[in-house]
């Protein structure tokens, strides 16, 4: 396990570069949710195209939302842990979620574990 002592913008840049280095492979992340302050753990990936059951984030202003997310230091990923149900029956896995980059505590990418200490 590598312990990284970084703060502020340097932490955000480091987390973003590590996540992007995963490419299309799975990575694990632990972070504090902005909405309620609870710890969330996810196994997720980037660049998922045409998931079987989850809807892709769509809106008329999708590019505008992407730019706003970059300003607010958020990245959208595909969470592979969520089980999807349709009429009470399991129908698949996966859902899109957002990660606040400044609240990341632990990141596992490519077999390496990184722990962020403020």
C-alpha positions, 0 to 999 in steps of 0.5 A, spaced: 500 500 500 502 506 498 500 512 502 500 519 499 500 525 503 497 530 498 492 536 499 488 540 495 488 541 487 494 536 487 490 531 490 485 532 485 490 531 479 493 525 482 486 522 483 484 524 476 490 521 473 490 514 477 483 513 475 484 515 468 490 510 468 485 505 469 482 506 462 477 501 461 479 496 466 475 495 473 478 499 479 476 500 486 475 507 490 472 509 497 470 516 498 466 520 503 459 522 499 457 529 499 450 528 500 450 525 507 458 524 509 457 516 509 463 512 506 462 509 500 466 503 496 465 502 489 468 497 484 467 501 477 470 503 470 470 508 465 468 508 458 462 504 458 458 504 452 452 501 451 450 498 458 445 492 457 440 495 463 443 501 465 441 508 462 447 512 460 447 519 463 443 523 457 440 530 457 440 536 452 446 539 456 450 533 457 456 537 454 455 542 459 454 538 465 460 534 463 464 541 463 460 543 470 462 536 473 470 538 471 469 545 475 466 542 481 471 536 481 466 530 480 467 524 475 462 520 473 463 512 473 460 506 472 458 502 478 459 495 477 456 493 484 449 495 483 444 490 482 438 492 477 431 489 478 425 489 474 418 487 477 422 484 482 427 480 478 434 481 478 435 483 471 443 486 471 448 489 474 451 496 473 449 504 474 452 510 473 455 514 479 459 520 481 465 521 485 467 527 488 475 527 487 477 531 493 473 526 498 477 520 495 480 516 501 483 509 498 484 507 490 486 501 488 488 501 480 492 496 476 493 491 483 496 497 486 493 500 493 493 508 494 491 511 501 490 518 501 492 522 507 490 529 508 
